[in-house]
Amino acid sequence: MIEFHDVTLGYPGSDLLTAVSIALPPGSFHFLTGPSGAGKTSLIKLCYGELAPNGGRVEIFGQDTATMSRDETARMRRRIGIVHQDCQFIDHLPLEENVALPLEVAGQKADSEALTELLSWVGLAGQARSLPPSLSGGERQRAALARAVIMSPDIILADEPTGNVDWDMSLKILKLLAELNRMGKTVLMATHDLNLIRAAKGLTPARVLRIQGRRLHLAGSDL
């Protein structure tokens, strides 16, 4: 679904990522780890065409991102759900309307029953009419996940979705992502929390990618 072929990303005189070649096949679950500033967020942005590589090739759903038109890029992104660490909402809209925004942008109408079911799945049915400023950090992250999957994407990209929540909430978010993976979704989750990666072993068959020295490595089982 997503393939990197000898990808380099950086700035004049300084490479952030060098010679990265990976494949994220359908139904796979990968963790992405590495020190702060190593390039985890940048790699995720490459995965949905927000950034373009300086060298090499990124293919998404079999098409080179460098050759995609604006319309093709928009269609591609509708098949990818993105959860940012610092999730943003429109504060004057209730939660259920924030979650349904991707449908509105795509010119589709939200099915009220399906929306209620989705909010129940992330444990937020009781907060459907709440405004975002009233939500806790964990509630905001679960709402962000609901918003990311409302278009039934094929791929979920989660950039440090547990970075601002406690351990119990981290496990809840991890379990939701593992459930999506069992449903056939491809998941890439960036995290610096190795304990969370270890906790995933009983939930889903995940592989670990580590950015180190500007290169991407398949990490060993010692994690």
N, C-alpha and C positions, 0 to 999 in steps of 0.2 A: 504493500500500500504506500509506504514511504521508503525511498531509497536515496542514500547519499553516495555519490561516486567521486572519491578523491576531492572532497569539498574543503576549501580554504575560506576562512572569514577573518577579516581584520581591518586594520586601518593603516594608512601609509607608515611604513617602517615598523609595524608591530602586528603580528598575526595573533588572533585570539584562538582560532581553531585551524589545524593543519592536517591535510591528507585524511579527512574523515570519510570512511566508507562503512555504511551500515545499512541494514534492511529491517524494517518493521513489518513483518508479514501479517496478513489478516488474522485476527484472534489472538495476537501475542500480547504479553504484558511485560513491559520493560520499566525498570527504575533507572533514573539518570542521576548520578551523584558526582560529587567533586567539591573542592573548596569554593568558598565565596569568591566570585569574580572569575571563576574558571571558564564561564561561557555557557552555563546550563540554560539560562533564559534565551540567550542568542540562538542556541541550537534549536530550542523549541520554536522560536520565531521563524527559523528556516523551514521548519516542518509545516508551516501553513502559509509560506510565501510573504510574511511580513518583512523579512530580510532576504536579500539576494546574495548568493555566495560571490566572493571575489574570484574564485577559481573552482573548477569541478562542476558537478551537475547535481541538482536535486530533482527527483522525480516523485510526483504525488499522484496516485491513482494512474500510474503509467505514463504520465505526461511531464515533460521537462518544464519546470516553473518559468524558465527564461523565455519560453515560447508561448506562454499563456496570454490570451487577451484579457482585458479587464473583466469582461463577462465570464470568461472561463475561470478566472481566479475567484470571482464571486460565487460561482456554482461549486467550485472545489471547496471553498470555505464553509458552505452550508453542510458539507459532509463531515466537518471536523468541529467537535465541541472543545472549547478552550476554557480552562479554569485558571485564572490568574491568582497569584498570592494576595495581591492587593485588589480585591474584587470591588468594582465600582457599580453603584446603583443610582437610579434617579430618585432622590430622597422624597419627593412629593407624591410619588406613585406607590400604591400598596404593593406588597411583596408579589402577589400573584400576577400583577400587571408587569412588574419588572421581569419576572421569570418568562412571561409570554412575549417579551419584546422581540426576540429573534423571529418569531412567527410574523409579527406585525411588519417588521422590516422586509421580510420575504413576500409580503402581500398575502399572507394566509391568516385565517381566522382561528383563534384558539378554541379547542373543544373544552367546554367547562368541566365535563366529567373526567376527561383525560388529564386536565390540569390539576384537578383535585387529587387524582390518583398519583400524579407525579409528586405533588407536595407531600402527600402521605408517605410516599416511598422514602423521601429524605427526612421525614419526621417533622414537617412544618405545616401540616394541615391547619393547625390551630392558629398559625400566624399569617394566614393568607391575606388578611386585610391590614396587617401591621405595616407601618412605614419602616424603611430600612434603618433609620437612625436608632430605632428602638430594639434592633436585633443584636444579639451577642455575636462575638467573633465566630463561634462555631456555627451559629445559625446563618450567618452571612456566607460562610464557606459552603454550607450545604445548599443554600439558595443558589449560589453561583454554580454548583454542580447541576442542580435542577435546570437552570437556564442553559447550561452547556449541552444538555442532552434532550431538550424539548424538541429539537428538529430531528431526533433519531439519527444522530451522526454515526458514521462507521468508525471514527477514530476519536478518542478522548485524549487531549493534551492537558496535563495538570502541572502547573508550575508552582512548586512548593505549596500545595493546597493546605498542608497542615502546619505551616510555619508559624502561624499566629494563634494556635489553639493548644489546649492541654492534651495530655496523653490519651485520655478516654475519648475525647472528640477526634483525635487523630486516628484512633482505631475505627471509629464509626465511619469516618470518611474513607479510610482504606477499605473497609468491608463493602461500602457502596461501590467503589471502583472495581473491587474484585468481582462483585456481582455483575456489573456491566461486562466485565471480561468474560465471565461464564456465559453471558448472553451472546457472545461472539464479537464484542467490540474490541478493537485494538486500543491498548492503553499505554501511554508513556507518561510517567510521573516523575518529576524532578523532586528530589528531597536530599537534605543533608543528614537526615536522621537514620543512622544505620540500625538502630533498634527497631524502627518501623519496618525497615526492609526485612529484618529477621522475623518480625511478627507476621509477615506476609507468606512465609513458607507454608503454613498450614491452610492458607486461603486460596492461593492461586499459583500455578507454575510460572513464576516470574524470573526474568533474567536481569542482571545488573550491568549497566553501562557506567563507566567512570571516566570523567575527563581529567586527564593528568598530563602536564607538560604540553598542553595545546593539542593533545591527541585523545582519541576516544578508544577506550580499552574495554573488553569484556571482562568484568571483575570475577575473581575466583569465588569459591564456595565458602571461604573463610568469613564472609560477611554474615 
